[in-house]
Structures are given as C-alpha cells and as structure tokens.
Amino acid sequence: MVSTAAERKGAQPMAGIGTAPSLYYDRQHGVHAAKILPGEYFITGEDIVLVTVLGSCVAACIRDPGLGIGGMNHFMLPEAGADSDNLLSAPARYGTYAMEVLINELVKQGARRHALEAKVFGGGNVMRNLTLSNVGTRNAQFVLKFLELERIAVKARDLEKDYARKVYFFPRSGRVRLKMIRGMHNDTILAREREYGQRIRAERVGGEVELF
C-alpha cells in the first residue's frame, strides 16, 4: 500500500501490473516502489522504481526505451537434470515460462516487441553449502541464451561472481542502481531462495505461453 508519507508528499498512487504485492514509498529515491520477490514480476510505464535482492536467482529488466514501458522478473531454475543445458529441459522450461510471461505482458501493455532491450543481474555463486549444483551459473547462462535466441539486446549485465545484489530499476528511464551485498545479509537471501527452490520443484509450470 502507498504510505501516508507518500500521500503527504502529494505523490500519485503507482500503476502497473504483475504479481508483486509489496508496494511502498522509497524515501531514498523519492518515488513509489515495487519489491519483486522470487517468482514475481511487475510491469509499469510510471515513474517508479522496481527493487529486488538476488543471490543465485536472476532478474531480467526489460523495457521499450522509446515508450518508457518496462518490467522486472525474479526467477531461478529448478534443480538441474541431465539435459539442463537444453532450453527444452524441464528446468529451462520453467525459466522460459518466467521470461515469456514478462515479455508477453509488456507487449500487452503497449511495448513494441522489436524494440525491447534488457539488463540482467544476479546468478551469484552464493549457495555453495546447498545441494543445488552451480545454480547461479546455470541461471546466468540461461537468461543470456534466452535473450540471444529472442534477439533482445542486452545493454548491461552483472552476473555470477561471489556476492548477492540489490537492484533498483527505473523502467521509464532505464536507469539501474546496483548494490553489492557481501556476507551480512546472505543468510536471509539464501533462506528465501532455498524456500523458493523447494516450492518451484513441487509445482508444475502453468499453461503454455506463446511468444508474440
């Protein structure tokens, strides 16, 4: 919900679509914000900021720069099978679904498919003590491969490495602010991603999504 502080500032309620329920007023940037948790996405053409914290997960920030419509997702591939490098494998189908939902919803909101560009973040190798094998690297490789196949230009990236990240994405301008997170908050991030990984392994990907 929009905070009373934001209302006192005379700011307009934020507009957008997606699954992110955590909406708040970001005092640091002076704009409304949507917090994107694992498995969520949000799309808007408003002057707001989309915020997420990434360990091994990845976030794709995709926008139409001419129209200022953009969105962010936050996802992780389920545990790998023998054919995990194949975009038709079960883990990759989950990532493909997450990406296609974001792109399709952008187009529905007026973004032009041929004009889309992306900035991608995350895939940190911060889960060494868990059973997921090289999950950060697999997530990073997947999102780059997907965007290459879909001919969506990657304008910026910060992937893999050994730290978590906090990402601020401003869809109207395309601006991104990136904060490295080392050590202090990793337990919370890892616990959240572990729970998310367990949940997606127990779920089936929803109905087929056709990219247009």
CYANA upper distance limits for C-alpha pairs under 8 A (distance plus 0.5 A):
  1 MET  CA     22 SER  CA      8.05
  1 MET  CA     23 LEU  CA      5.94
  1 MET  CA     24 TYR  CA      6.48
  2 VAL  CA      6 ALA  CA      7.06
  2 VAL  CA      7 GLU  CA      7.76
  2 VAL  CA     13 PRO  CA      7.12
  2 VAL  CA     23 LEU  CA      7.15
  2 VAL  CA     24 TYR  CA      5.88
  2 VAL  CA     25 TYR  CA      6.78
  2 VAL  CA     32 HIS  CA      8.11
  3 SER  CA      7 GLU  CA      7.01
  3 SER  CA     24 TYR  CA      6.70
  3 SER  CA     25 TYR  CA      6.49
  4 THR  CA      8 ARG  CA      6.64
  5 ALA  CA      9 LYS  CA      6.92
  5 ALA  CA     25 TYR  CA      8.26
  6 ALA  CA     10 GLY  CA      7.10
  6 ALA  CA     11 ALA  CA      6.26
  6 ALA  CA     25 TYR  CA      6.48
  6 ALA  CA     32 HIS  CA      8.33
  7 GLU  CA     11 ALA  CA      6.25
  7 GLU  CA     12 GLN  CA      8.05
 11 ALA  CA     31 VAL  CA      8.36
 13 PRO  CA     32 HIS  CA      8.23
 14 MET  CA     32 HIS  CA      6.88
 14 MET  CA     46 GLU  CA      7.40
 14 MET  CA     48 ILE  CA      7.71
 15 ALA  CA     44 THR  CA      6.94
 15 ALA  CA     45 GLY  CA      8.24
 15 ALA  CA     46 GLU  CA      6.95
 16 GLY  CA     42 PHE  CA      7.37
 16 GLY  CA     43 ILE  CA      5.96
 16 GLY  CA     44 THR  CA      4.84
 16 GLY  CA     45 GLY  CA      7.65
 16 GLY  CA     46 GLU  CA      8.01
 17 ILE  CA     42 PHE  CA      6.22
 17 ILE  CA     43 ILE  CA      5.84
 17 ILE  CA     44 THR  CA      7.11
 18 GLY  CA     40 GLU  CA      7.85
 18 GLY  CA     41 TYR  CA      5.89
 18 GLY  CA     42 PHE  CA      4.75
 18 GLY  CA     43 ILE  CA      6.63
 19 THR  CA     40 GLU  CA      5.80
 19 THR  CA     41 TYR  CA      6.10
 19 THR  CA     42 PHE  CA      6.82
 20 ALA  CA     34 ALA  CA      7.20
 20 ALA  CA     35 LYS  CA      7.02
 20 ALA  CA     36 ILE  CA      6.00
 20 ALA  CA     37 LEU  CA      7.49
 20 ALA  CA     40 GLU  CA      6.02
 20 ALA  CA     41 TYR  CA      6.42
 20 ALA  CA     42 PHE  CA      6.48
 21 PRO  CA     34 ALA  CA      8.12
 21 PRO  CA     35 LYS  CA      8.11
 22 SER  CA     34 ALA  CA      6.32
 22 SER  CA     35 LYS  CA      5.72
 22 SER  CA     36 ILE  CA      7.88
 23 LEU  CA     32 HIS  CA      7.93
 23 LEU  CA     33 ALA  CA      6.29
 23 LEU  CA     34 ALA  CA      5.12
 23 LEU  CA     35 LYS  CA      6.83
 24 TYR  CA     32 HIS  CA      6.40
 24 TYR  CA     33 ALA  CA      5.87
 24 TYR  CA     34 ALA  CA      7.03
 24 TYR  CA     35 LYS  CA      8.48
 25 TYR  CA     30 GLY  CA      7.90
 25 TYR  CA     31 VAL  CA      6.55
 25 TYR  CA     32 HIS  CA      4.85
 25 TYR  CA     33 ALA  CA      6.21
 26 ASP  CA     30 GLY  CA      6.24
 26 ASP  CA     31 VAL  CA      6.02
 26 ASP  CA     32 HIS  CA      6.15
 26 ASP  CA     33 ALA  CA      6.39
 27 ARG  CA     31 VAL  CA      7.46
 31 VAL  CA     47 ASP  CA      7.80
 31 VAL  CA     48 ILE  CA      6.02
 31 VAL  CA     49 VAL  CA      7.38
 32 HIS  CA     47 ASP  CA      8.49
 32 HIS  CA     48 ILE  CA      5.66
 32 HIS  CA     49 VAL  CA      7.00
 33 ALA  CA     48 ILE  CA      6.13
 33 ALA  CA     49 VAL  CA      5.26
 33 ALA  CA     50 LEU  CA      6.14
 33 ALA  CA     51 VAL  CA      7.40
 34 ALA  CA     42 PHE  CA      7.98
 34 ALA  CA     48 ILE  CA      8.40
 34 ALA  CA     49 VAL  CA      7.07
 34 ALA  CA     50 LEU  CA      5.48
 34 ALA  CA     51 VAL  CA      6.60
 35 LYS  CA     50 LEU  CA      6.61
 35 LYS  CA     51 VAL  CA      5.32
 35 LYS  CA     52 THR  CA      6.28
 36 ILE  CA     40 GLU  CA      6.23
 36 ILE  CA     41 TYR  CA      6.66
 36 ILE  CA     42 PHE  CA      7.70
 36 ILE  CA     50 LEU  CA      7.45
 36 ILE  CA     51 VAL  CA      6.44
 36 ILE  CA     52 THR  CA      5.54
 36 ILE  CA     72 MET  CA      8.16
 36 ILE  CA     73 ASN  CA      7.56
 36 ILE  CA     74 HIS  CA      7.20
 37 LEU  CA     41 TYR  CA      8.47
 37 LEU  CA     52 THR  CA      6.96
 37 LEU  CA     53 VAL  CA      8.20
 37 LEU  CA     74 HIS  CA      7.05
 38 PRO  CA     57 CYS  CA      8.14
 38 PRO  CA     74 HIS  CA      5.67
 38 PRO  CA     75 PHE  CA      6.10
 38 PRO  CA     76 MET  CA      8.21
 38 PRO  CA    192 ARG  CA      8.44
 38 PRO  CA    193 GLU  CA      7.63
 38 PRO  CA    196 TYR  CA      7.03
 39 GLY  CA     73 ASN  CA      7.86
 39 GLY  CA     74 HIS  CA      6.11
 39 GLY  CA     75 PHE  CA      5.68
 39 GLY  CA     76 MET  CA      8.34
 39 GLY  CA     98 ALA  CA      8.43
 39 GLY  CA    196 TYR  CA      8.15
 40 GLU  CA     73 ASN  CA      6.37
 40 GLU  CA     74 HIS  CA      6.36
 40 GLU  CA     75 PHE  CA      7.99
 41 TYR  CA     71 GLY  CA      7.59
 41 TYR  CA     72 MET  CA      5.98
 41 TYR  CA     73 ASN  CA      4.61
 41 TYR  CA     74 HIS  CA      6.98
 41 TYR  CA    102 LEU  CA      7.46
 42 PHE  CA     50 LEU  CA      8.13
 42 PHE  CA     71 GLY  CA      5.89
 42 PHE  CA     72 MET  CA      6.17
 42 PHE  CA     73 ASN  CA      7.23
 43 ILE  CA     69 ILE  CA      7.90
 43 ILE  CA     70 GLY  CA      6.12
 43 ILE  CA     71 GLY  CA      4.47
 43 ILE  CA     72 MET  CA      7.17
 43 ILE  CA    102 LEU  CA      8.34
 43 ILE  CA    105 GLU  CA      8.13
 43 ILE  CA    106 LEU  CA      7.26
 44 THR  CA     69 ILE  CA      6.34
 44 THR  CA     70 GLY  CA      6.27
 44 THR  CA     71 GLY  CA      6.76
 44 THR  CA    171 PRO  CA      7.58
 45 GLY  CA     67 LEU  CA      8.49
 45 GLY  CA     68 GLY  CA      6.35
 45 GLY  CA     69 ILE  CA      4.79
 45 GLY  CA     70 GLY  CA      6.87
 45 GLY  CA    171 PRO  CA      7.30
 45 GLY  CA    172 ARG  CA      6.64
 46 GLU  CA     69 ILE  CA      8.27
 46 GLU  CA    171 PRO  CA      8.16
 46 GLU  CA    172 ARG  CA      7.05
 47 ASP  CA    170 PHE  CA      7.62
 47 ASP  CA    171 PRO  CA      7.81
 47 ASP  CA    172 ARG  CA      6.29
 48 ILE  CA    170 PHE  CA      6.65
 48 ILE  CA    171 PRO  CA      7.83
 48 ILE  CA    172 ARG  CA      8.25
 49 VAL  CA    168 TYR  CA      6.75
 49 VAL  CA    169 PHE  CA      6.00
 49 VAL  CA    170 PHE  CA      5.18
 49 VAL  CA    171 PRO  CA      7.59
 50 LEU  CA     71 GLY  CA      8.32
 50 LEU  CA     72 MET  CA      7.47
 50 LEU  CA    167 VAL  CA      8.47
 50 LEU  CA    168 TYR  CA      6.24
 50 LEU  CA    169 PHE  CA      5.56
 50 LEU  CA    170 PHE  CA      6.89
 50 LEU  CA    171 PRO  CA      8.24
 51 VAL  CA    166 LYS  CA      7.79
 51 VAL  CA    167 VAL  CA      6.13
 51 VAL  CA    168 TYR  CA      5.21
 51 VAL  CA    169 PHE  CA      6.93
 52 THR  CA     59 ALA  CA      8.49
 52 THR  CA     74 HIS  CA      8.12
 52 THR  CA    166 LYS  CA      6.30
 52 THR  CA    167 VAL  CA      5.91
 52 THR  CA    168 TYR  CA      7.44
 53 VAL  CA    164 ALA  CA      7.88
 53 VAL  CA    165 ARG  CA      6.18
 53 VAL  CA    166 LYS  CA      4.84
 53 VAL  CA    167 VAL  CA      6.78
 53 VAL  CA    189 ILE  CA      8.01
 54 LEU  CA     58 VAL  CA      7.01
 54 LEU  CA     59 ALA  CA      8.07
 54 LEU  CA    121 PHE  CA      8.41
 54 LEU  CA    122 GLY  CA      6.00
 54 LEU  CA    123 GLY  CA      8.03
 54 LEU  CA    124 GLY  CA      8.18
 54 LEU  CA    164 ALA  CA      6.05
 54 LEU  CA    165 ARG  CA      5.66
 54 LEU  CA    166 LYS  CA      6.80
 54 LEU  CA    167 VAL  CA      8.32
 54 LEU  CA    189 ILE  CA      7.77
 55 GLY  CA    122 GLY  CA      6.79
 55 GLY  CA    123 GLY  CA      6.95
 55 GLY  CA    124 GLY  CA      5.87
 55 GLY  CA    125 ASN  CA      8.00
 55 GLY  CA    126 VAL  CA      6.71
 55 GLY  CA    127 MET  CA      8.43
 55 GLY  CA    136 GLY  CA      8.26
 55 GLY  CA    163 TYR  CA      7.61
 55 GLY  CA    164 ALA  CA      4.95
 55 GLY  CA    165 ARG  CA      7.08
 55 GLY  CA    186 ASN  CA      8.15
 55 GLY  CA    189 ILE  CA      6.73
 55 GLY  CA    190 LEU  CA      7.37
 55 GLY  CA    193 GLU  CA      8.02
 56 SER  CA     76 MET  CA      7.81
 56 SER  CA    122 GLY  CA      6.74
 56 SER  CA    123 GLY  CA      4.81
 56 SER  CA    124 GLY  CA      5.17
 56 SER  CA    125 ASN  CA      6.56
 56 SER  CA    126 VAL  CA      6.78
 56 SER  CA    127 MET  CA      7.39
 56 SER  CA    135 VAL  CA      6.86
 56 SER  CA    136 GLY  CA      4.83
 56 SER  CA    139 ASN  CA      7.93
 56 SER  CA    160 GLU  CA      8.41
 56 SER  CA    164 ALA  CA      8.02
 56 SER  CA    193 GLU  CA      8.10
 57 CYS  CA     74 HIS  CA      7.16
 57 CYS  CA     75 PHE  CA      6.03
 57 CYS  CA     76 MET  CA      5.24
 57 CYS  CA    122 GLY  CA      6.31
 57 CYS  CA    123 GLY  CA      5.76
 57 CYS  CA    124 GLY  CA      7.94
 57 CYS  CA    136 GLY  CA      7.01
 57 CYS  CA    139 ASN  CA      7.16
 57 CYS  CA    193 GLU  CA      7.94
 58 VAL  CA     74 HIS  CA      6.24
 58 VAL  CA     75 PHE  CA      6.20
 58 VAL  CA     76 MET  CA      6.89
 58 VAL  CA    120 VAL  CA      7.66
 58 VAL  CA    121 PHE  CA      6.15
 58 VAL  CA    122 GLY  CA      4.90
 58 VAL  CA    123 GLY  CA      5.79
 58 VAL  CA    136 GLY  CA      8.43
 58 VAL  CA    139 ASN  CA      6.80
 58 VAL  CA    140 ALA  CA      7.22
 58 VAL  CA    143 VAL  CA      8.30
 59 ALA  CA     72 MET  CA      6.97
 59 ALA  CA     73 ASN  CA      5.76
 59 ALA  CA     74 HIS  CA      4.96
 59 ALA  CA     75 PHE  CA      7.06
 59 ALA  CA    120 VAL  CA      6.31
 59 ALA  CA    121 PHE  CA      5.94
 59 ALA  CA    122 GLY  CA      6.89
 60 ALA  CA     72 MET  CA      6.09
 60 ALA  CA     73 ASN  CA      6.14
 60 ALA  CA     74 HIS  CA      7.55
 60 ALA  CA     99 MET  CA      8.43
 60 ALA  CA    118 ALA  CA      7.10
 60 ALA  CA    119 LYS  CA      6.54
 60 ALA  CA    120 VAL  CA      5.13
 60 ALA  CA    121 PHE  CA      7.22
 60 ALA  CA    143 VAL  CA      8.22
 61 CYS  CA     70 GLY  CA      7.68
 61 CYS  CA     71 GLY  CA      6.25
 61 CYS  CA     72 MET  CA      4.98
 61 CYS  CA     73 ASN  CA      7.43
 61 CYS  CA    118 ALA  CA      6.00
 61 CYS  CA    119 LYS  CA      5.61
 61 CYS  CA    120 VAL  CA      6.57
 61 CYS  CA    169 PHE  CA      7.61
 62 ILE  CA     70 GLY  CA      6.03
 62 ILE  CA     71 GLY  CA      6.06
 62 ILE  CA     72 MET  CA      6.94
 62 ILE  CA    103 ILE  CA      8.24
 62 ILE  CA    116 LEU  CA      7.03
 62 ILE  CA    117 GLU  CA      6.13
 62 ILE  CA    118 ALA  CA      4.87
 62 ILE  CA    119 LYS  CA      7.02
 63 ARG  CA     68 GLY  CA      7.28
 63 ARG  CA     69 ILE  CA      6.02
 63 ARG  CA     70 GLY  CA      4.33
 63 ARG  CA     71 GLY  CA      6.86
 63 ARG  CA    106 LEU  CA      8.33
 63 ARG  CA    111 ALA  CA      8.01
 63 ARG  CA    116 LEU  CA      5.95
 63 ARG  CA    117 GLU  CA      6.19
 63 ARG  CA    118 ALA  CA      7.08
 63 ARG  CA    171 PRO  CA      6.98
 63 ARG  CA    174 GLY  CA      7.81
 64 ASP  CA     68 GLY  CA      6.24
 64 ASP  CA     69 ILE  CA      6.00
 64 ASP  CA     70 GLY  CA      6.82
 64 ASP  CA    111 ALA  CA      6.10
 64 ASP  CA    112 ARG  CA      7.00
 64 ASP  CA    115 ALA  CA      6.14
 64 ASP  CA    116 LEU  CA      5.25
 64 ASP  CA    117 GLU  CA      7.04
 65 PRO  CA     69 ILE  CA      7.71
 65 PRO  CA    115 ALA  CA      7.85
 65 PRO  CA    116 LEU  CA      7.78
 65 PRO  CA    117 GLU  CA      8.00
 65 PRO  CA    172 ARG  CA      8.21
 65 PRO  CA    173 SER  CA      8.00
 65 PRO  CA    174 GLY  CA      7.68
 66 GLY  CA    115 ALA  CA      8.25
 67 LEU  CA    111 ALA  CA      7.40
 67 LEU  CA    172 ARG  CA      8.45
 68 GLY  CA    171 PRO  CA      6.73
 68 GLY  CA    172 ARG  CA      4.73
 68 GLY  CA    173 SER  CA      7.01
 68 GLY  CA    174 GLY  CA      8.30
 69 ILE  CA    106 LEU  CA      7.81
 69 ILE  CA    109 GLN  CA      8.37
 69 ILE  CA    110 GLY  CA      8.23
 69 ILE  CA    111 ALA  CA      6.70
 69 ILE  CA    171 PRO  CA      6.59
 69 ILE  CA    172 ARG  CA      6.64
 70 GLY  CA    106 LEU  CA      7.35
 70 GLY  CA    111 ALA  CA      8.46
 70 GLY  CA    171 PRO  CA      5.11
 70 GLY  CA    172 ARG  CA      7.42
 71 GLY  CA    102 LEU  CA      7.57
 71 GLY  CA    106 LEU  CA      7.69
 71 GLY  CA    171 PRO  CA      6.98
 72 MET  CA    102 LEU  CA      7.94
 72 MET  CA    169 PHE  CA      8.33
 73 ASN  CA     98 ALA  CA      7.95
 73 ASN  CA     99 MET  CA      8.12
 73 ASN  CA    102 LEU  CA      7.34
 75 PHE  CA     95 GLY  CA      7.52
 75 PHE  CA     98 ALA  CA      7.47
 76 MET  CA     95 GLY  CA      7.40
 76 MET  CA    135 VAL  CA      8.48
 76 MET  CA    139 ASN  CA      6.75
 76 MET  CA    197 GLY  CA      7.84
 77 LEU  CA     91 PRO  CA      5.79
 77 LEU  CA     92 ALA  CA      6.96
 77 LEU  CA     94 TYR  CA      6.90
 77 LEU  CA     95 GLY  CA      6.29
 77 LEU  CA    135 VAL  CA      7.97
 77 LEU  CA    138 ARG  CA      8.24
 77 LEU  CA    139 ASN  CA      6.76
 77 LEU  CA    197 GLY  CA      8.47
 78 PRO  CA     91 PRO  CA      5.60
 78 PRO  CA     94 TYR  CA      8.00
 78 PRO  CA    197 GLY  CA      6.69
 78 PRO  CA    200 ILE  CA      6.92
 78 PRO  CA    201 ARG  CA      6.28
 79 GLU  CA     91 PRO  CA      7.24
 79 GLU  CA    132 LEU  CA      6.51
 79 GLU  CA    133 SER  CA      7.99
 79 GLU  CA    135 VAL  CA      8.03
 79 GLU  CA    197 GLY  CA      8.32
 79 GLU  CA    201 ARG  CA      7.92
 80 ALA  CA     84 SER  CA      5.68
 80 ALA  CA     91 PRO  CA      6.69
 80 ALA  CA    132 LEU  CA      8.42
 80 ALA  CA    133 SER  CA      8.01
 81 GLY  CA     89 SER  CA      8.16
 81 GLY  CA     90 ALA  CA      8.20
 81 GLY  CA     91 PRO  CA      7.87
 83 ASP  CA     89 SER  CA      6.42
 84 SER  CA     89 SER  CA      6.24
 84 SER  CA     90 ALA  CA      8.11
 84 SER  CA     91 PRO  CA      6.93
 84 SER  CA     92 ALA  CA      7.20
 85 ASP  CA     89 SER  CA      7.97
 85 ASP  CA     92 ALA  CA      8.20
 85 ASP  CA    142 PHE  CA      8.42
 86 ASN  CA     92 ALA  CA      7.50
 87 LEU  CA     92 ALA  CA      5.59
 87 LEU  CA     93 ARG  CA      7.04
 87 LEU  CA     96 THR  CA      8.18
 87 LEU  CA    142 PHE  CA      8.47
 88 LEU  CA     92 ALA  CA      6.73
 88 LEU  CA     93 ARG  CA      6.41
 89 SER  CA     93 ARG  CA      6.52
 90 ALA  CA     94 TYR  CA      7.15
 91 PRO  CA     95 GLY  CA      7.32
 92 ALA  CA     96 THR  CA      6.50
 92 ALA  CA    142 PHE  CA      7.88
 93 ARG  CA     97 TYR  CA      6.52
 93 ARG  CA    205 VAL  CA      8.22
 94 TYR  CA     98 ALA  CA      6.88
 94 TYR  CA    205 VAL  CA      6.52
 95 GLY  CA     99 MET  CA      6.76
 95 GLY  CA    142 PHE  CA      8.19
 95 GLY  CA    143 VAL  CA      8.39
 96 THR  CA    100 GLU  CA      6.50
 96 THR  CA    146 PHE  CA      7.90
 97 TYR  CA    101 VAL  CA      6.57
 97 TYR  CA    205 VAL  CA      7.84
 97 TYR  CA    208 GLU  CA      8.32
 97 TYR  CA    209 VAL  CA      7.27
 98 ALA  CA    102 LEU  CA      7.09
 99 MET  CA    103 ILE  CA      6.82
100 GLU  CA    104 ASN  CA      6.35
100 GLU  CA    209 VAL  CA      7.15
100 GLU  CA    210 GLU  CA      8.06
100 GLU  CA    211 LEU  CA      6.70
101 VAL  CA    105 GLU  CA      6.54
101 VAL  CA    209 VAL  CA      7.57
102 LEU  CA    106 LEU  CA      6.71
103 ILE  CA    107 VAL  CA      6.85
103 ILE  CA    113 ARG  CA      8.42
103 ILE  CA    211 LEU  CA      8.16
104 ASN  CA    108 LYS  CA      6.73
104 ASN  CA    211 LEU  CA      6.85
104 ASN  CA    212 PHE  CA      7.37
105 GLU  CA    109 GLN  CA      6.77
106 LEU  CA    110 GLY  CA      7.10
106 LEU  CA    111 ALA  CA      5.91
107 VAL  CA    111 ALA  CA      5.07
107 VAL  CA    112 ARG  CA      6.55
107 VAL  CA    113 ARG  CA      6.79
111 ALA  CA    115 ALA  CA      8.27
111 ALA  CA    116 LEU  CA      8.02
112 ARG  CA    116 LEU  CA      7.12
113 ARG  CA    212 PHE  CA      8.05
114 HIS  CA    152 ILE  CA      8.40
116 LEU  CA    152 ILE  CA      6.56
116 LEU  CA    153 ALA  CA      7.93
117 GLU  CA    152 ILE  CA      5.95
117 GLU  CA    153 ALA  CA      5.51
117 GLU  CA    154 VAL  CA      6.60
117 GLU  CA    155 LYS  CA      7.22
118 ALA  CA    152 ILE  CA      7.19
118 ALA  CA    153 ALA  CA      6.56
118 ALA  CA    154 VAL  CA      5.26
118 ALA  CA    155 LYS  CA      6.39
118 ALA  CA    156 ALA  CA      7.76
119 LYS  CA    154 VAL  CA      6.10
119 LYS  CA    155 LYS  CA      6.05
119 LYS  CA    156 ALA  CA      5.19
119 LYS  CA    157 ARG  CA      6.10
120 VAL  CA    143 VAL  CA      8.28
120 VAL  CA    154 VAL  CA      7.89
120 VAL  CA    156 ALA  CA      7.03
120 VAL  CA    157 ARG  CA      5.33
120 VAL  CA    158 ASP  CA      7.11
120 VAL  CA    159 LEU  CA      7.86
121 PHE  CA    140 ALA  CA      8.46
121 PHE  CA    157 ARG  CA      6.15
121 PHE  CA    158 ASP  CA      5.38
121 PHE  CA    159 LEU  CA      5.76
121 PHE  CA    165 ARG  CA      8.49
121 PHE  CA    167 VAL  CA      8.32
122 GLY  CA    136 GLY  CA      7.98
122 GLY  CA    140 ALA  CA      7.57
122 GLY  CA    158 ASP  CA      7.08
122 GLY  CA    159 LEU  CA      5.48
122 GLY  CA    160 GLU  CA      6.72
122 GLY  CA    164 ALA  CA      7.59
122 GLY  CA    165 ARG  CA      7.13
123 GLY  CA    135 VAL  CA      7.84
123 GLY  CA    136 GLY  CA      4.27
123 GLY  CA    137 THR  CA      6.25
123 GLY  CA    138 ARG  CA      8.09
123 GLY  CA    139 ASN  CA      6.10
123 GLY  CA    140 ALA  CA      5.60
123 GLY  CA    159 LEU  CA      5.97
123 GLY  CA    160 GLU  CA      5.10
123 GLY  CA    161 LYS  CA      8.30
124 GLY  CA    136 GLY  CA      5.52
124 GLY  CA    137 THR  CA      7.70
124 GLY  CA    159 LEU  CA      7.00
124 GLY  CA    160 GLU  CA      4.59
124 GLY  CA    161 LYS  CA      5.82
124 GLY  CA    162 ASP  CA      5.98
124 GLY  CA    163 TYR  CA      6.14
124 GLY  CA    164 ALA  CA      6.41
125 ASN  CA    134 ASN  CA      7.44
125 ASN  CA    135 VAL  CA      7.85
125 ASN  CA    136 GLY  CA      5.61
125 ASN  CA    137 THR  CA      7.41
125 ASN  CA    160 GLU  CA      6.44
125 ASN  CA    161 LYS  CA      6.59
125 ASN  CA    162 ASP  CA      5.57
125 ASN  CA    163 TYR  CA      7.49
126 VAL  CA    136 GLY  CA      8.10
126 VAL  CA    162 ASP  CA      6.35
126 VAL  CA    163 TYR  CA      6.77
126 VAL  CA    164 ALA  CA      7.52
126 VAL  CA    186 ASN  CA      8.40
126 VAL  CA    190 LEU  CA      8.31
127 MET  CA    132 LEU  CA      7.89
127 MET  CA    135 VAL  CA      8.30
127 MET  CA    136 GLY  CA      8.45
127 MET  CA    190 LEU  CA      7.43
128 ARG  CA    134 ASN  CA      8.44
134 ASN  CA    138 ARG  CA      6.75
135 VAL  CA    139 ASN  CA      6.60
136 GLY  CA    140 ALA  CA      6.73
136 GLY  CA    160 GLU  CA      6.61
137 THR  CA    141 GLN  CA      6.60
137 THR  CA    160 GLU  CA      6.39
138 ARG  CA    142 PHE  CA      6.48
139 ASN  CA    143 VAL  CA      6.83
140 ALA  CA    144 LEU  CA      6.97
140 ALA  CA    159 LEU  CA      6.60
140 ALA  CA    160 GLU  CA      7.09
141 GLN  CA    145 LYS  CA      6.62
142 PHE  CA    146 PHE  CA      6.56
143 VAL  CA    147 LEU  CA      6.72
144 LEU  CA    148 GLU  CA      6.63
145 LYS  CA    149 LEU  CA      6.72
146 PHE  CA    150 GLU  CA      6.73
147 LEU  CA    151 ARG  CA      6.45
147 LEU  CA    152 ILE  CA      5.66
147 LEU  CA    153 ALA  CA      7.61
147 LEU  CA    154 VAL  CA      7.96
148 GLU  CA    152 ILE  CA      6.75
148 GLU  CA    153 ALA  CA      7.85
163 TYR  CA    180 MET  CA      7.05
163 TYR  CA    181 ILE  CA      6.48
163 TYR  CA    182 ARG  CA      6.01
163 TYR  CA    183 GLY  CA      8.38
164 ALA  CA    180 MET  CA      6.58
164 ALA  CA    181 ILE  CA      5.45
164 ALA  CA    182 ARG  CA      6.96
164 ALA  CA    186 ASN  CA      7.61
165 ARG  CA    178 LEU  CA      7.27
165 ARG  CA    179 LYS  CA      6.08
165 ARG  CA    180 MET  CA      5.19
165 ARG  CA    181 ILE  CA      5.85
166 LYS  CA    178 LEU  CA      6.35
166 LYS  CA    179 LYS  CA      5.53
166 LYS  CA    180 MET  CA      7.03
166 LYS  CA    181 ILE  CA      7.59
167 VAL  CA    176 VAL  CA      7.51
167 VAL  CA    177 ARG  CA      6.47
167 VAL  CA    178 LEU  CA      5.32
167 VAL  CA    179 LYS  CA      7.02
168 TYR  CA    176 VAL  CA      5.99
168 TYR  CA    177 ARG  CA      5.47
168 TYR  CA    178 LEU  CA      6.87
169 PHE  CA    174 GLY  CA      7.36
169 PHE  CA    175 ARG  CA      6.55
169 PHE  CA    176 VAL  CA      5.13
169 PHE  CA    177 ARG  CA      7.16
170 PHE  CA    174 GLY  CA      5.94
170 PHE  CA    175 ARG  CA      5.76
170 PHE  CA    176 VAL  CA      6.83
171 PRO  CA    175 ARG  CA      7.74
181 ILE  CA    185 HIS  CA      7.53
181 ILE  CA    186 ASN  CA      8.04
182 ARG  CA    186 ASN  CA      7.54
183 GLY  CA    187 ASP  CA      8.41
185 HIS  CA    189 ILE  CA      7.07
186 ASN  CA    190 LEU  CA      6.38
187 ASP  CA    191 ALA  CA      6.55
188 THR  CA    192 ARG  CA      6.71
189 ILE  CA    193 GLU  CA      6.70
190 LEU  CA    194 ARG  CA      6.39
191 ALA  CA    195 GLU  CA      6.73
192 ARG  CA    196 TYR  CA      6.73
193 GLU  CA    197 GLY  CA      6.47
194 ARG  CA    198 GLN  CA      6.78
195 GLU  CA    199 ARG  CA      6.72
196 TYR  CA    200 ILE  CA      6.73
197 GLY  CA    201 ARG  CA      6.73
198 GLN  CA    202 ALA  CA      6.98
199 ARG  CA    203 GLU  CA      6.90
200 ILE  CA    204 ARG  CA      7.94
